[in-house]
């Protein structure tokens, strides 16, 4: 069956986070006080921390994943990691663990009563336009090499997080080229989440575009891959309303839906200690 290859050091996973850093990301997130840029950076850093913890065995962090964060905004596209990882694309998770940009004191997301020092790899950023097409084109330029170098691995996962339409043309043809990258375990998975500026009800994991409100939302739906059987099971285990054919797409997401989406969309088949 496709999308069933376990993750191990001989068959690592590839996760790419595409981060909208356009000027509108300074707007409040879902009607709250926090900006979308701040909320996105916080959610991404927590996800990266979870990957490090997932790969930790004793004092060692095993390279079960290679991870990239690509920012796009202000007419520019490029790696979003800071510090010693600045300018790097796919980074093995052990290297990610070794070189955070900085540490900050924050509450644990799983226990708000506990304050700890948490690593930061990506900082908030927001400027001008939304070159989403160029960002997807950049991802394709290095992910295809990764897939060719790891033909037996679970295919790459690309998660695009944005609050607006592309300002550099229709991204759908480029998205189709991305989804045609493959390993022996299946085609690349491309998921999209639209961030909300107002506290509106999200549309989660639809299997058809007919309830989506506009051409922009339908375009993101068209670009999105269906959830794998394992992801469907994970989503159902979280109590989410997903049906067969559900796509990895959420429209008008708030902070809770963003974290939930990142959890579902980066779940691959089991990690094996090899």
Buried (B, 14 or more C-beta within 10 A) or exposed (E): EBBBBBBBBEBBBBBBBBBBBBBBBBBBBBEEEBBBBBBBBBBBBBBBBBBBEBBBEEEEBBBBBBBBBBBBBBBBBBBBBBEEBEEBBBBBBBBBBEBBBEEEEBEEEEEEEEEEEBBBBBBBBBBBBBBBBBBBBBBBEBBBEBBEEBEEBBBBBBBBBBBBBBBBEEBBEBBEBBBEBBBEBBBBBBBBBBBBBEEBEBBBBBBEBEEBEEEBBBBBBBBBBBBBBBBBEBBEEEEBEBEEEBBBBBBBBBBEBBBBBBBBBBBBBEBEEE
